[in-house]
Amino acid sequence: MQDHLTQTFAALADPTRRAMLARLATGPATVTELAEPFALALPTVSRHLKVLETAGLITREKSAQFRPCRLNATPLEEADTWLATYREFFSQRFDALDAQLKTMMAAKAQEEDKS
């Protein structure tokens, strides 16, 4: 059994699934609508949707003969929370690098002024 975060990142690893999620961010869509931009057979699209559904990134509803898919952002929010720690770490690193570069550029400018 994989944890939720692993399932989320595994589902997001595929560009087709990311494109499907981007489409669903604009509103619900049927399998046919989601398949439209891709040169994929419907069973392949259904497999991609199953991965997204297993990861909890989408839900499927029954509406007459249609089964529209909807985006569920909760797993994305959990991934974002996990990434926030690393975002802060790298932000601090980039700030330190920026400060170091400014110091080096100021020192270089002073050397050029002396010449």
CYANA upper distance limits for C-alpha pairs under 8 A (distance plus 0.5 A):
  2 GLN  CA      6 THR  CA      6.71
  2 GLN  CA      7 GLN  CA      6.91
  3 ASP  CA      7 GLN  CA      6.91
  4 HIS  CA      8 THR  CA      6.59
  4 HIS  CA     55 ALA  CA      7.19
  4 HIS  CA     75 PRO  CA      7.84
  5 LEU  CA      9 PHE  CA      6.72
  5 LEU  CA     75 PRO  CA      7.89
  5 LEU  CA     78 GLU  CA      7.86
  5 LEU  CA     79 ALA  CA      6.80
  6 THR  CA     10 ALA  CA      6.48
  7 GLN  CA     11 ALA  CA      6.56
  7 GLN  CA     54 THR  CA      8.20
  7 GLN  CA     55 ALA  CA      5.55
  8 THR  CA     12 LEU  CA      6.68
  8 THR  CA     52 LEU  CA      8.49
  8 THR  CA     55 ALA  CA      5.86
  8 THR  CA     56 GLY  CA      8.23
  8 THR  CA     57 LEU  CA      7.86
  8 THR  CA     75 PRO  CA      6.94
  8 THR  CA     76 LEU  CA      7.83
  8 THR  CA     79 ALA  CA      7.93
  9 PHE  CA     13 ALA  CA      6.53
  9 PHE  CA     79 ALA  CA      8.41
 10 ALA  CA     14 ASP  CA      8.17
 11 ALA  CA     17 ARG  CA      7.32
 11 ALA  CA     51 VAL  CA      6.61
 11 ALA  CA     52 LEU  CA      6.36
 11 ALA  CA     55 ALA  CA      7.20
 12 LEU  CA     17 ARG  CA      6.92
 12 LEU  CA     18 ARG  CA      6.22
 13 ALA  CA     17 ARG  CA      8.39
 13 ALA  CA     18 ARG  CA      8.23
 14 ASP  CA     18 ARG  CA      6.88
 15 PRO  CA     19 ALA  CA      6.60
 16 THR  CA     20 MET  CA      6.75
 16 THR  CA     48 HIS  CA      8.36
 17 ARG  CA     21 LEU  CA      6.72
 17 ARG  CA     48 HIS  CA      6.78
 17 ARG  CA     49 LEU  CA      8.06
 17 ARG  CA     52 LEU  CA      7.76
 18 ARG  CA     22 ALA  CA      6.68
 19 ALA  CA     23 ARG  CA      6.73
 20 MET  CA     24 LEU  CA      6.70
 20 MET  CA     34 LEU  CA      6.71
 21 LEU  CA     25 ALA  CA      6.63
 21 LEU  CA     57 LEU  CA      8.49
 21 LEU  CA     71 LEU  CA      7.17
 22 ALA  CA     26 THR  CA      7.70
 23 ARG  CA     27 GLY  CA      7.77
 23 ARG  CA     29 ALA  CA      8.47
 23 ARG  CA     34 LEU  CA      7.89
 24 LEU  CA     28 PRO  CA      6.11
 24 LEU  CA     29 ALA  CA      6.99
 24 LEU  CA     69 CYS  CA      7.96
 24 LEU  CA     70 ARG  CA      6.57
 24 LEU  CA     71 LEU  CA      5.97
 25 ALA  CA     71 LEU  CA      6.72
 27 GLY  CA     70 ARG  CA      7.34
 27 GLY  CA     71 LEU  CA      8.20
 28 PRO  CA     68 PRO  CA      6.48
 28 PRO  CA     69 CYS  CA      5.92
 28 PRO  CA     70 ARG  CA      5.23
 28 PRO  CA     71 LEU  CA      7.81
 29 ALA  CA     33 GLU  CA      6.33
 29 ALA  CA     34 LEU  CA      6.86
 29 ALA  CA     68 PRO  CA      5.68
 29 ALA  CA     69 CYS  CA      5.90
 29 ALA  CA     70 ARG  CA      7.45
 30 THR  CA     34 LEU  CA      6.73
 30 THR  CA     66 PHE  CA      7.42
 30 THR  CA     67 ARG  CA      6.69
 30 THR  CA     68 PRO  CA      4.90
 30 THR  CA     69 CYS  CA      6.47
 31 VAL  CA     35 ALA  CA      6.54
 31 VAL  CA     42 LEU  CA      8.31
 31 VAL  CA     45 VAL  CA      7.91
 31 VAL  CA     46 SER  CA      7.80
 31 VAL  CA     67 ARG  CA      8.06
 31 VAL  CA     68 PRO  CA      7.54
 31 VAL  CA     69 CYS  CA      7.85
 32 THR  CA     36 GLU  CA      6.67
 32 THR  CA     42 LEU  CA      8.09
 34 LEU  CA     45 VAL  CA      8.38
 35 ALA  CA     39 ALA  CA      8.31
 35 ALA  CA     40 LEU  CA      7.43
 35 ALA  CA     41 ALA  CA      8.47
 35 ALA  CA     42 LEU  CA      7.34
 35 ALA  CA     45 VAL  CA      6.64
 40 LEU  CA     44 THR  CA      6.69
 40 LEU  CA     45 VAL  CA      7.04
 41 ALA  CA     45 VAL  CA      6.98
 42 LEU  CA     46 SER  CA      6.55
 43 PRO  CA     47 ARG  CA      6.75
 44 THR  CA     48 HIS  CA      6.91
 45 VAL  CA     49 LEU  CA      6.73
 46 SER  CA     50 LYS  CA      6.59
 47 ARG  CA     51 VAL  CA      6.91
 48 HIS  CA     52 LEU  CA      6.94
 49 LEU  CA     53 GLU  CA      6.48
 49 LEU  CA     58 ILE  CA      8.34
 50 LYS  CA     54 THR  CA      6.46
 51 VAL  CA     55 ALA  CA      6.72
 52 LEU  CA     56 GLY  CA      6.80
 52 LEU  CA     57 LEU  CA      5.72
 52 LEU  CA     58 ILE  CA      6.33
 53 GLU  CA     57 LEU  CA      6.23
 53 GLU  CA     58 ILE  CA      5.45
 53 GLU  CA     59 THR  CA      6.55
 53 GLU  CA     60 ARG  CA      8.35
 55 ALA  CA     75 PRO  CA      8.13
 56 GLY  CA     72 ASN  CA      7.25
 56 GLY  CA     74 THR  CA      8.47
 56 GLY  CA     75 PRO  CA      7.05
 57 LEU  CA     71 LEU  CA      6.52
 57 LEU  CA     72 ASN  CA      5.39
 57 LEU  CA     73 ALA  CA      6.88
 57 LEU  CA     74 THR  CA      7.93
 57 LEU  CA     75 PRO  CA      6.67
 57 LEU  CA     76 LEU  CA      7.97
 58 ILE  CA     69 CYS  CA      6.85
 58 ILE  CA     70 ARG  CA      5.85
 58 ILE  CA     71 LEU  CA      5.05
 58 ILE  CA     72 ASN  CA      5.49
 59 THR  CA     69 CYS  CA      6.09
 59 THR  CA     70 ARG  CA      5.79
 59 THR  CA     71 LEU  CA      7.10
 59 THR  CA     72 ASN  CA      7.17
 60 ARG  CA     67 ARG  CA      6.39
 60 ARG  CA     68 PRO  CA      6.20
 60 ARG  CA     69 CYS  CA      4.98
 60 ARG  CA     70 ARG  CA      6.90
 61 GLU  CA     67 ARG  CA      5.64
 61 GLU  CA     68 PRO  CA      6.06
 61 GLU  CA     69 CYS  CA      6.98
 61 GLU  CA     70 ARG  CA      8.48
 62 LYS  CA     66 PHE  CA      6.72
 62 LYS  CA     67 ARG  CA      5.23
 62 LYS  CA     68 PRO  CA      7.51
 63 SER  CA     67 ARG  CA      6.36
 63 SER  CA     68 PRO  CA      7.76
 73 ALA  CA     77 GLU  CA      6.70
 74 THR  CA     78 GLU  CA      6.81
 75 PRO  CA     79 ALA  CA      6.72
 76 LEU  CA     80 ASP  CA      6.58
 77 GLU  CA     81 THR  CA      6.65
 78 GLU  CA     82 TRP  CA      6.82
 79 ALA  CA     83 LEU  CA      6.61
 80 ASP  CA     84 ALA  CA      6.50
 81 THR  CA     85 THR  CA      7.90
 82 TRP  CA     86 TYR  CA      8.23
 83 LEU  CA     87 ARG  CA      6.55
 84 ALA  CA     88 GLU  CA      6.64
 85 THR  CA     89 PHE  CA      6.86
 86 TYR  CA     90 PHE  CA      6.61
 87 ARG  CA     91 SER  CA      6.48
 88 GLU  CA     92 GLN  CA      6.69
 89 PHE  CA     93 ARG  CA      6.87
 90 PHE  CA     94 PHE  CA      6.53
 91 SER  CA     95 ASP  CA      6.61
 92 GLN  CA     96 ALA  CA      6.71
 93 ARG  CA     97 LEU  CA      6.66
 94 PHE  CA     98 ASP  CA      6.50
 95 ASP  CA     99 ALA  CA      6.71
 96 ALA  CA    100 GLN  CA      6.69
 97 LEU  CA    101 LEU  CA      6.61
 98 ASP  CA    102 LYS  CA      6.68
 99 ALA  CA    103 THR  CA      6.75
100 GLN  CA    104 MET  CA      6.68
101 LEU  CA    105 MET  CA      6.51
102 LYS  CA    106 ALA  CA      6.55
103 THR  CA    107 ALA  CA      6.69
104 MET  CA    108 LYS  CA      6.63
105 MET  CA    109 ALA  CA      6.58
106 ALA  CA    110 GLN  CA      6.72
107 ALA  CA    111 GLU  CA      6.80
108 LYS  CA    112 GLU  CA      6.74
109 ALA  CA    113 ASP  CA      6.67
110 GLN  CA    114 LYS  CA      6.86
111 GLU  CA    115 SER  CA      6.98
